[in-house]
Amino acid sequence: MTIPFVDVAIIGGGPGGLALAQGLKKNGIETAVFERDPVRSDYVQGFRMRIRQRGLDALKANLPPHLYQTFLDTLGLAPTENLILDERFNRLDDAGQADREPEDTHIEKSVSRITLRQILLSGLDGAFHTGKRFERYEPLADGTVIAHFSDGSAVHANLLIGADGAGSAIRRQLLPDLKSIDTGVRRLAGKITLDAAARHGISPLLTEFNTNIRPRDGRGLMITSHRVDPSACARHDLIGGEDPGHAGITGFHFNNSTSYTWWNTAYDTDELGPDEVLETRDGAALLETLLQRIGHWDERILKLIRHSDPSTVAFLKVRSSTPGAVWQSGPVTLLGDAIHAMTYFRALGGNTALYDAGLLVCELVAARRHSKPLLAAVNDYENVMRDHGYEAVRSSLSAMQRNVGANRPLKAIPAL
Ligand SMILES: Cc1cc2nc3c(=O)[nH]c(=O)nc-3n(C[C@H](O)[C@H](O)[C@H](O)COP(=O)(O)OP(=O)(O)OC[C@H]3O[C@@H](n4cnc5c(N)ncnc54)[C@H](O)[C@@H]3O)c2cc1C
C-alpha cells in the first residue's frame, strides 16, 4: 500500500489545528488535517469562547479576508458592564480588583465555538479528513515522519503537528513522562435562552451584565450572556446557523442561533458530593444538587438556576497540564491544549492555541520561502510557544485559586 504524502500533517481539528491549516493554506503550504470525530459534540462545544486580542490577531493573519470578515460579522456579544452582587442580591463595590484581566481582553467579544468551527472549516474541503483517530507516529531516517491511524491508514509528512487537545496521543508518545493534573476544582454550568429568561421574569441584572455573585461564605457564581444576530448567518452562507451534525441531539445545548444567558460555578472536590455520584447525574439532577447547596440565596438567583435548560448542564473536573517541559526539536511538534492545556479561568486556552497557530505559520513560511532550515523554524516556534503557553497555564491556575478560593481556601492547591 502506498502511503500518501503531505508536507504538513495536522492531527486534530480544534481551533488550533484548523487555524493552522487555514494559515498554511493562505500561504500556499500543502497541509491536511486528520480529525477523529466527524461531529464535535463534546460538552464545551455548546458554549461560547471569550476572544482576546491575541486570538483576534491570529485569526486575522491566518484567515482569508472574507472569512475574517465573516468571523467579525457573526461574533456574538457579551455584556460590557460588570456587576457584583452578594447572595442576597445586594450590590457590592468592586473593591477587591482581584479579577482584573490583562489589557488584551475583548470582554464583549463572545465567539460561539460552533460558529468558529464553521468558519475555520470553510475552504478546507479536500484537506480535512474525519474518522482519522491518530494512534502513533514513526520517525524515519530521512527526517520525515509517518502517522498511523486506527483504521489502518497512514500519512507520510515532513512535519507532524499534534493539535489533538489535552489528551493528546502525540504528546503521550513524544513526552511520555508529562502528566496532566487534576486541580481538585469541580465545575457546573448551564444556559437559558434570553426568551425563556424573559418568560420566567429573570431579573435584567442577571441578563444584561457580567454578573458575579460573591456570597459572604461559600463559592461564587458567574453569569453572563451571549447575544447573536440571526440575520448575520443568513448573509454569510449559513455560518452561525444550526450545524446539521447536531440535529440528532436533543435539547438546546448545541443550538447556535439563539441568544442565551449562562452561568458557571466551581467548588472544591466533594463539596457538592463525591465525584462518582456527580458523574452519573444528568443535568436535571445536577441542577437540584446545586439548588440544595445554595438554597438560602435570593430567589431571583435561584430562579435563573431552576429554569436553566437541563440539557446544557454538566459536571466537569478542572484539569491542567504541568508547564515546563522542554524537548529537542524534530519532525513532530505540539500546539494548543496538546502541550499547554490550562484551567478555563482567564479564558486563555483557545486564544493561546490560535496564537500558537499564528506563530507556527510564520516559522513555516520562513522555512518554505526563505530557506530557513525546517528544524530551526520548528525550534524557534517551540521556544516562543513554550514561553507564552506555560505562562498562560500558570496564570490560569492562579486565577482559579483566587476566584474559587476567595472565601474558603481550596484543599489541594497544585504548585506549578
Ligand atoms: C469550561 C471551559 C471553558 C473555556 N473557555 C474558554 C474561553 O472562554 N476562551 C478560551 O480561549 N479558551 C477557553 N477554554 C479552553 C479552550 O476550550 C481550549 O484551550 C481549546 O479548545 C484548545 O484548542 P485545541 O485546538 O488546542 O484543542 P481541542 O479544542 O481540544 O481540539 C482537539 C481536537 O483533536 C481531536 N483529537 C483528539 N484526539 C485525537 C486523535 N487521537 N486523533 C485525531 N483527532 C484527535 C479532537 O476531536 C478535537 O477536535 C475553555 C475550556 C473549558 C473546559
The ligand as an SDF file (V2000), in Angstrom:
LIG
                    3D

 53 58  0  0  0  0  0  0  0  0999 V2000
  -15.2340   25.0630   30.5060 C   0  0  0  0  0  0  0  0  0  0  0  0
  -14.2110   25.6310   29.5730 C   0  0  0  0  0  0  0  0  0  0  0  0
  -14.3110   26.9610   29.1780 C   0  0  0  0  0  0  0  0  0  0  0  0
  -13.3390   27.5200   28.3530 C   0  0  0  0  0  0  0  0  0  0  0  0
  -13.4450   28.8290   27.9600 N   0  0  0  0  0  0  0  0  0  0  0  0
  -12.5020   29.3760   27.1620 C   0  0  0  0  0  0  0  0  0  0  0  0
  -12.5920   30.7380   26.7240 C   0  0  0  0  0  0  0  0  0  0  0  0
  -13.5480   31.4580   27.0350 O   0  0  0  0  0  0  0  0  0  0  0  0
  -11.5840   31.2300   25.9450 N   0  0  0  0  0  0  0  0  0  0  0  0
  -10.5120   30.4510   25.5870 C   0  0  0  0  0  0  0  0  0  0  0  0
   -9.6210   30.9580   24.8910 O   0  0  0  0  0  0  0  0  0  0  0  0
  -10.4250   29.1590   25.9510 N   0  0  0  0  0  0  0  0  0  0  0  0
  -11.3750   28.5970   26.7220 C   0  0  0  0  0  0  0  0  0  0  0  0
  -11.2870   27.2770   27.0800 N   0  0  0  0  0  0  0  0  0  0  0  0
  -10.1460   26.4680   26.5890 C   0  0  0  0  0  0  0  0  0  0  0  0
  -10.3490   26.0130   25.1370 C   0  0  0  0  0  0  0  0  0  0  0  0
  -11.5590   25.2900   25.0090 O   0  0  0  0  0  0  0  0  0  0  0  0
   -9.1990   25.1170   24.6920 C   0  0  0  0  0  0  0  0  0  0  0  0
   -7.9880   25.6810   25.1070 O   0  0  0  0  0  0  0  0  0  0  0  0
   -9.1910   24.9720   23.1660 C   0  0  0  0  0  0  0  0  0  0  0  0
  -10.3100   24.2310   22.7360 O   0  0  0  0  0  0  0  0  0  0  0  0
   -7.9090   24.2670   22.7190 C   0  0  0  0  0  0  0  0  0  0  0  0
   -7.9310   24.1240   21.3320 O   0  0  0  0  0  0  0  0  0  0  0  0
   -7.0650   22.9900   20.6280 P   0  0  0  0  0  0  0  0  0  0  0  0
   -7.3100   23.1400   19.1680 O   0  0  0  0  0  0  0  0  0  0  0  0
   -5.6680   23.0280   21.1170 O   0  0  0  0  0  0  0  0  0  0  0  0
   -7.6340   21.6080   21.1820 O   0  0  0  0  0  0  0  0  0  0  0  0
   -9.1480   20.9920   21.1670 P   0  0  0  0  0  0  0  0  0  0  0  0
  -10.1610   22.0870   21.0550 O   0  0  0  0  0  0  0  0  0  0  0  0
   -9.2150   20.0960   22.3100 O   0  0  0  0  0  0  0  0  0  0  0  0
   -9.1820   20.1810   19.8140 O   0  0  0  0  0  0  0  0  0  0  0  0
   -8.5100   18.9450   19.6960 C   0  0  0  0  0  0  0  0  0  0  0  0
   -9.1100   18.1850   18.5230 C   0  0  0  0  0  0  0  0  0  0  0  0
   -8.3260   16.9940   18.3280 O   0  0  0  0  0  0  0  0  0  0  0  0
   -9.2040   15.9130   18.1150 C   0  0  0  0  0  0  0  0  0  0  0  0
   -8.4840   14.6800   18.5480 N   0  0  0  0  0  0  0  0  0  0  0  0
   -8.2170   14.3070   19.8140 C   0  0  0  0  0  0  0  0  0  0  0  0
   -7.5330   13.1440   19.8230 N   0  0  0  0  0  0  0  0  0  0  0  0
   -7.3840   12.7760   18.5230 C   0  0  0  0  0  0  0  0  0  0  0  0
   -6.7600   11.6620   17.8750 C   0  0  0  0  0  0  0  0  0  0  0  0
   -6.1410   10.6920   18.5740 N   0  0  0  0  0  0  0  0  0  0  0  0
   -6.7790   11.6170   16.5250 N   0  0  0  0  0  0  0  0  0  0  0  0
   -7.3870   12.5840   15.7980 C   0  0  0  0  0  0  0  0  0  0  0  0
   -8.0100   13.6690   16.3540 N   0  0  0  0  0  0  0  0  0  0  0  0
   -7.9870   13.7530   17.7020 C   0  0  0  0  0  0  0  0  0  0  0  0
  -10.4430   16.2240   18.9560 C   0  0  0  0  0  0  0  0  0  0  0  0
  -11.5670   15.5260   18.4930 O   0  0  0  0  0  0  0  0  0  0  0  0
  -10.5470   17.7330   18.7560 C   0  0  0  0  0  0  0  0  0  0  0  0
  -11.3360   18.0580   17.6370 O   0  0  0  0  0  0  0  0  0  0  0  0
  -12.2440   26.7140   27.9120 C   0  0  0  0  0  0  0  0  0  0  0  0
  -12.1670   25.3690   28.2870 C   0  0  0  0  0  0  0  0  0  0  0  0
  -13.1420   24.8340   29.1150 C   0  0  0  0  0  0  0  0  0  0  0  0
  -13.0290   23.3750   29.5210 C   0  0  0  0  0  0  0  0  0  0  0  0
  1  2  1  0
  2  3  1  0
  2 52  2  0
  3  4  2  0
  4  5  1  0
  4 50  1  0
  5  6  2  0
  6  7  1  0
  6 13  1  0
  7  8  2  0
  7  9  1  0
  9 10  1  0
 10 11  2  0
 10 12  1  0
 12 13  2  0
 13 14  1  0
 14 15  1  0
 14 50  1  0
 15 16  1  0
 16 17  1  0
 16 18  1  0
 18 19  1  0
 18 20  1  0
 20 21  1  0
 20 22  1  0
 22 23  1  0
 23 24  1  0
 24 25  2  0
 24 26  1  0
 24 27  1  0
 27 28  1  0
 28 29  2  0
 28 30  1  0
 28 31  1  0
 31 32  1  0
 32 33  1  0
 33 34  1  0
 33 48  1  0
 34 35  1  0
 35 36  1  0
 35 46  1  0
 36 37  1  0
 36 45  1  0
 37 38  2  0
 38 39  1  0
 39 40  1  0
 39 45  2  0
 40 41  1  0
 40 42  2  0
 42 43  1  0
 43 44  2  0
 44 45  1  0
 46 47  1  0
 46 48  1  0
 48 49  1  0
 50 51  2  0
 51 52  1  0
 52 53  1  0
M  END
$$$$
